[in-house]
Amino acid sequence: ALIYYHKPLCIDEQKAKDYWLFCYLANGINPKDVAYLKFKNIEGEYLVFERAKTENTTRNDPKPVTVFLTEDILGIIDRWGNKNRKPGNYIFPVLEEGLTLLEQHFAVRAFVKFINDRMARIRVQLGIEKKLTTIVSRHSFSTQLKRSGASTEYIQEALGHADKKTTENYLDSFEKEVKREFAAKLTA
């Protein structure tokens, strides 16, 4: 809630906050997947895409990730998305047609760095100790689902994990972190 209601000090911080929230709200989407989203991925009220990370491993049985397009997600697309909404165009101006694979790689890295650097400033403004990286947005999404009672199978599908064990390991690492935080509070 702190991040959601925070009023950034400059346009770059607002953009980074919006991209961070987009990652969180869109099933904890990886920023690389955000960069590769195209308008053709919008199917009615949903955003449907395949994770870049699992594209090669699930080629025979692709598992698309489906995200309901909330007002917040649509607002972020309206604010920062490309204005030309042809199906083949990227939703966000991170990549452009004609880039080599190496150029795409560096563009995605610059995108992640942009978000993480500005979210570090926002973290300080809000007095939050934990880093607010794009990875944390993904972890926050899955942790919030888990604490809200969602099944591991639902979280697995939402995150786009091909294997349930990956999701269980993912969630287990957060539960250990929560246990550590609560243990520290016992003597605070």
Secondary structure, DSSP 8 states (H G I E B T S, - for coil): -HHHH---SSHHHHHHHHHHHHHHHTTT--HHHHHH-BGGGEETTEEEE--TTTTTTTSSS---EEEE--HHHHHHHHHHS-S---TTSBSSTT--TT--HHHHHHHHHHHHHHHHHHHHHHHHHHT--S---HHHHHHHHHHHHHHTT--HHHHHHHHT-S-HHHHHHHHHHHHHHHHHHHHHHHT-
